[in-house]
Amino acid sequence: MRLNSYIVTQLILRKSFKYYSEDEFLVRKVLSFASSEKPRVLDVGCGNGHYSFLFEICGAEVVGFDYNAQLIEENHRKANLNKSCIQFLTVDGNYPERYFTDTTFDIVFMSGFSLFATDISHQLMNKYLKLLSHNGILVFIQNSDQGGNIRKTHIRNYNIDYLKNEFCQLNCNIENVFFYDRHIAGRVLHQYVFSGISTKVHSIFTKLTRIPCNIVLIISQKETK
């Protein structure tokens, strides 16, 4: 294994579930794409509720789900301690239609959703697109070196062109695509993070170093005529 690949793998294995203070900037930026002043957010595969709580702090109404019942139980405990109104549910992410039959969301947020770690299921992704309200957006985030390979952590290094091609086959529009590093740009250069310049610079950086950055896709449903 090349040295840089080894280092990246070890960092992922040790810190893959570590979150950072600058994630609040990401959440606020995501909310800026919403058409509603108090958007309703579905945090898909919410894990320990990190993003769910940030969305609520930033003014959203939040539903978070995960397949891990222990994590959801712990999230309920934290929500009660913090007097949070987030609705946490234990849900099998393969079947969102069983749990959200009469509900739509302004934002469906997917950050590293495990069911799409290796391959994009068109059938499953369409289920989540159907949960969007009018003018709603789906935010798909994956950490990747854009190499296209499967990591030893079993997570795929998607490249941007592959993801764009996958989503173009669905009943949706790709509104924006960004690629950025959360550790430097996310902390210091906020105004440049979600821009074409940042995406180009980080794409070159990743190509040269194979150090992964975050791919962020902003997706909307196609309007039916």
The 8 nearest C-alpha neighbors of each residue, nearest first, counted from 0:
[[1, 5, 2, 4, 3, 6, 8, 151],
 [0, 2, 4, 3, 5, 6, 7, 209],
 [1, 3, 5, 4, 6, 0, 7, 8],
 [2, 4, 6, 5, 1, 7, 209, 210],
 [5, 3, 7, 1, 2, 6, 8, 0],
 [4, 6, 2, 8, 3, 7, 0, 9],
 [7, 5, 3, 9, 8, 4, 10, 2],
 [6, 8, 10, 4, 9, 5, 3, 11],
 [9, 7, 5, 11, 10, 6, 4, 12],
 [8, 10, 12, 6, 11, 7, 13, 5],
 [11, 9, 7, 13, 8, 12, 14, 6],
 [10, 12, 15, 8, 14, 9, 13, 7],
 [13, 11, 9, 10, 15, 14, 8, 152],
 [14, 12, 10, 11, 9, 15, 16, 17],
 [15, 13, 17, 11, 16, 10, 12, 9],
 [14, 16, 11, 17, 12, 13, 10, 18],
 [17, 15, 14, 18, 13, 11, 12, 46],
 [18, 16, 14, 15, 19, 13, 11, 49],
 [19, 17, 16, 20, 22, 49, 15, 14],
 [18, 20, 21, 22, 17, 23, 182, 181],
 [19, 21, 22, 23, 18, 24, 186, 185],
 [22, 20, 23, 24, 19, 186, 185, 25],
 [21, 23, 25, 24, 20, 19, 26, 18],
 [24, 22, 26, 21, 25, 27, 53, 20],
 [25, 23, 27, 22, 21, 26, 28, 185],
 [24, 26, 22, 28, 23, 27, 29, 21],
 [27, 25, 23, 29, 28, 24, 30, 54],
 [28, 26, 30, 24, 29, 25, 23, 31],
 [27, 29, 31, 25, 30, 26, 24, 32],
 [28, 30, 26, 31, 27, 32, 25, 33],
 [31, 29, 27, 33, 32, 28, 26, 38],
 [30, 32, 28, 29, 33, 27, 34, 26],
 [31, 33, 30, 29, 34, 28, 136, 217],
 [34, 32, 30, 31, 35, 105, 38, 135],
 [33, 35, 32, 134, 36, 135, 38, 105],
 [34, 36, 38, 37, 33, 105, 39, 30],
 [37, 35, 38, 34, 33, 59, 58, 30],
 [38, 36, 59, 35, 58, 39, 60, 33],
 [39, 37, 35, 59, 105, 36, 40, 60],
 [38, 40, 60, 104, 105, 61, 59, 106],
 [41, 39, 106, 61, 104, 107, 60, 105],
 [40, 42, 107, 62, 63, 43, 108, 61],
 [41, 43, 63, 108, 45, 51, 62, 40],
 [44, 42, 109, 45, 64, 108, 41, 63],
 [45, 43, 65, 64, 46, 112, 42, 66],
 [44, 46, 48, 42, 43, 64, 63, 65],
 [47, 45, 48, 44, 65, 70, 49, 71],
 [46, 48, 49, 70, 45, 74, 71, 73],
 [47, 49, 51, 45, 46, 50, 52, 74],
 [50, 48, 51, 52, 47, 53, 45, 46],
 [49, 51, 53, 52, 48, 54, 45, 42],
 [52, 50, 48, 54, 53, 49, 42, 63],
 [51, 53, 55, 54, 50, 49, 48, 56],
 [54, 52, 50, 56, 55, 51, 57, 23],
 [55, 53, 57, 51, 52, 59, 56, 50],
 [54, 56, 59, 52, 58, 57, 53, 60],
 [57, 55, 53, 54, 58, 52, 59, 51],
 [56, 58, 54, 55, 59, 53, 27, 26],
 [57, 59, 55, 56, 37, 54, 60, 38],
 [60, 58, 55, 38, 37, 54, 39, 61],
 [59, 61, 39, 40, 55, 38, 37, 58],
 [62, 60, 40, 85, 39, 59, 41, 55],
 [61, 63, 86, 41, 85, 87, 40, 42],
 [64, 62, 42, 87, 45, 41, 51, 86],
 [65, 63, 88, 45, 44, 87, 89, 90],
 [64, 66, 44, 89, 67, 45, 90, 46],
 [65, 67, 90, 91, 89, 68, 92, 64],
 [66, 68, 65, 70, 69, 71, 89, 46],
 [69, 67, 71, 70, 89, 66, 72, 65],
 [70, 68, 72, 71, 67, 73, 74, 66],
 [69, 71, 73, 72, 68, 67, 47, 74],
 [70, 72, 74, 68, 73, 69, 87, 75],
 [73, 71, 69, 75, 74, 70, 68, 76],
 [72, 74, 76, 70, 75, 71, 69, 77],
 [75, 73, 71, 77, 76, 72, 78, 70],
 [76, 74, 78, 72, 73, 77, 79, 71],
 [75, 77, 73, 79, 74, 78, 80, 72],
 [78, 76, 74, 80, 79, 75, 81, 73],
 [79, 77, 83, 75, 81, 76, 80, 82],
 [78, 80, 82, 76, 77, 81, 75, 83],
 [81, 79, 77, 78, 82, 76, 83, 75],
 [80, 82, 78, 83, 79, 77, 76, 84],
 [83, 81, 79, 80, 78, 84, 77, 85],
 [82, 84, 78, 81, 85, 79, 80, 55],
 [83, 85, 86, 82, 78, 61, 60, 55],
 [86, 84, 61, 83, 62, 87, 78, 60],
 [85, 87, 62, 63, 84, 88, 61, 64],
 [86, 88, 63, 64, 62, 85, 71, 75],
 [89, 87, 64, 90, 63, 71, 86, 65],
 [88, 90, 65, 66, 68, 64, 71, 67],
 [91, 89, 66, 65, 64, 92, 88, 98],
 [90, 92, 66, 93, 94, 89, 95, 65],
 [91, 93, 94, 95, 90, 66, 65, 44],
 [94, 92, 91, 95, 123, 114, 90, 96],
 [93, 95, 96, 92, 97, 91, 98, 123],
 [96, 94, 97, 98, 92, 99, 93, 126],
 [95, 97, 94, 99, 98, 100, 126, 127],
 [98, 96, 95, 94, 99, 100, 90, 91],
 [97, 99, 96, 95, 100, 90, 94, 101],
 [100, 98, 102, 96, 101, 97, 95, 103],
 [99, 101, 96, 102, 98, 97, 95, 103],
 [102, 100, 99, 103, 98, 130, 96, 97],
 [103, 101, 99, 100, 104, 130, 132, 131],
 [102, 104, 130, 132, 131, 101, 105, 99],
 [105, 103, 131, 39, 132, 106, 40, 130],
 [104, 106, 135, 39, 132, 38, 131, 40],
 [107, 105, 40, 136, 104, 137, 135, 108],
 [106, 108, 137, 41, 40, 138, 104, 42],
 [107, 109, 138, 42, 43, 41, 106, 137],
 [110, 108, 139, 43, 112, 138, 140, 111],
 [109, 111, 140, 112, 139, 141, 108, 43],
 [110, 112, 141, 140, 113, 109, 116, 142],
 [113, 111, 110, 109, 114, 115, 44, 116],
 [112, 114, 116, 115, 111, 44, 117, 154],
 [115, 113, 116, 112, 117, 92, 93, 118],
 [116, 114, 119, 118, 113, 117, 112, 120],
 [115, 117, 113, 154, 114, 155, 118, 112],
 [118, 116, 155, 115, 154, 153, 119, 149],
 [119, 117, 115, 116, 120, 155, 114, 157],
 [118, 120, 115, 121, 117, 165, 124, 116],
 [119, 121, 123, 122, 124, 118, 115, 114],
 [122, 120, 124, 123, 125, 119, 169, 165],
 [121, 123, 125, 120, 124, 126, 119, 169],
 [124, 122, 126, 120, 125, 121, 93, 127],
 [123, 125, 121, 127, 126, 122, 120, 128],
 [126, 124, 128, 122, 123, 127, 121, 129],
 [127, 125, 123, 129, 124, 128, 122, 130],
 [126, 128, 130, 124, 129, 125, 123, 95],
 [127, 129, 125, 130, 126, 131, 124, 220],
 [128, 130, 126, 127, 131, 125, 103, 220],
 [131, 129, 103, 127, 128, 104, 132, 126],
 [132, 130, 104, 135, 103, 129, 128, 105],
 [131, 133, 135, 103, 104, 105, 134, 130],
 [132, 134, 135, 131, 105, 220, 222, 103],
 [135, 133, 132, 34, 136, 219, 105, 131],
 [136, 134, 105, 132, 131, 133, 106, 219],
 [137, 135, 219, 106, 218, 105, 138, 107],
 [136, 138, 107, 218, 106, 108, 217, 219],
 [139, 137, 108, 217, 216, 109, 107, 218],
 [138, 140, 109, 216, 215, 110, 137, 108],
 [141, 139, 215, 110, 214, 111, 109, 216],
 [140, 142, 111, 214, 213, 143, 110, 139],
 [143, 141, 213, 212, 211, 214, 140, 111],
 [142, 144, 156, 211, 145, 212, 157, 141],
 [143, 145, 211, 209, 146, 156, 210, 205],
 [146, 144, 158, 157, 143, 156, 147, 159],
 [145, 147, 144, 148, 156, 158, 157, 143],
 [148, 146, 156, 157, 145, 158, 155, 149],
 [149, 147, 156, 146, 155, 150, 157, 145],
 [150, 148, 155, 154, 153, 156, 151, 147],
 [151, 149, 152, 153, 154, 155, 148, 156],
 [150, 152, 153, 149, 8, 154, 155, 12],
 [151, 153, 150, 154, 12, 8, 11, 149],
 [154, 152, 150, 151, 149, 155, 117, 116],
 [155, 153, 116, 150, 152, 117, 149, 156],
 [154, 156, 149, 117, 157, 116, 148, 150],
 [157, 155, 143, 147, 145, 148, 146, 144],
 [158, 156, 147, 145, 155, 143, 159, 161],
 [157, 159, 145, 161, 160, 147, 146, 156],
 [158, 160, 162, 161, 163, 157, 145, 214],
 [161, 159, 163, 162, 158, 164, 157, 165],
 [160, 162, 164, 158, 159, 163, 165, 157],
 [163, 161, 165, 159, 164, 160, 166, 158],
 [162, 164, 160, 166, 165, 161, 167, 159],
 [163, 165, 167, 161, 162, 166, 160, 168],
 [166, 164, 162, 163, 167, 168, 161, 169],
 [165, 167, 168, 169, 163, 164, 162, 171],
 [168, 166, 164, 169, 165, 163, 171, 172],
 [169, 167, 166, 165, 164, 170, 121, 171],
 [170, 168, 166, 167, 171, 121, 125, 165],
 [169, 171, 221, 220, 168, 172, 125, 167],
 [170, 172, 220, 221, 219, 169, 218, 173],
 [173, 171, 219, 218, 174, 220, 221, 167],
 [172, 174, 218, 175, 217, 219, 171, 216],
 [173, 175, 217, 218, 172, 219, 176, 216],
 [176, 174, 217, 173, 216, 177, 218, 215],
 [177, 175, 216, 215, 217, 178, 174, 214],
 [176, 178, 215, 198, 214, 193, 216, 179],
 [179, 177, 198, 214, 213, 215, 201, 212],
 [180, 178, 213, 212, 201, 198, 192, 181],
 [181, 179, 212, 182, 184, 183, 213, 185],
 [180, 182, 185, 184, 183, 179, 186, 21],
 [181, 183, 180, 185, 186, 184, 21, 19],
 [184, 182, 186, 185, 181, 187, 180, 188],
 [185, 183, 188, 187, 186, 180, 181, 192],
 [184, 186, 181, 183, 182, 189, 21, 187],
 [187, 185, 183, 184, 21, 182, 188, 189],
 [186, 188, 184, 189, 185, 183, 182, 190],
 [189, 187, 184, 191, 190, 185, 186, 192],
 [190, 188, 192, 191, 185, 187, 184, 186],
 [189, 191, 188, 192, 193, 194, 187, 184],
 [192, 190, 189, 188, 194, 193, 197, 196],
 [191, 193, 189, 197, 194, 190, 184, 179],
 [194, 192, 191, 177, 197, 195, 190, 179],
 [193, 195, 197, 196, 191, 192, 198, 177],
 [194, 196, 198, 197, 199, 193, 177, 176],
 [197, 195, 199, 194, 198, 200, 191, 192],
 [198, 196, 200, 194, 195, 199, 192, 201],
 [197, 199, 178, 195, 201, 196, 177, 200],
 [200, 198, 202, 196, 197, 201, 195, 203],
 [201, 199, 197, 203, 202, 198, 196, 204],
 [200, 202, 204, 198, 203, 199, 179, 205],
 [201, 203, 199, 205, 204, 200, 198, 206],
 [204, 202, 206, 200, 201, 205, 207, 199],
 [205, 203, 201, 207, 202, 206, 208, 200],
 [204, 206, 209, 208, 202, 210, 207, 203],
 [205, 207, 203, 204, 209, 208, 202, 144],
 [206, 208, 204, 205, 209, 203, 210, 202],
 [207, 209, 205, 210, 206, 204, 3, 211],
 [210, 208, 205, 144, 206, 207, 211, 3],
 [209, 211, 205, 208, 144, 212, 7, 3],
 [212, 210, 144, 143, 142, 209, 205, 213],
 [211, 213, 180, 142, 179, 143, 144, 178],
 [214, 212, 142, 179, 178, 141, 180, 143],
 [213, 215, 178, 141, 140, 177, 142, 216],
 [216, 214, 140, 177, 176, 139, 178, 213],
 [217, 215, 176, 139, 138, 175, 218, 140],
 [216, 218, 138, 175, 174, 137, 173, 176],
 [219, 217, 173, 137, 136, 174, 172, 216],
 [220, 218, 136, 172, 171, 137, 135, 221],
 [221, 219, 171, 172, 222, 170, 128, 218],
 [220, 222, 171, 170, 172, 223, 219, 169],
 [221, 223, 220, 224, 171, 133, 170, 219],
 [222, 224, 221, 220, 170, 171, 133, 129],
 [223, 222, 221, 220, 170, 133, 171, 134]]
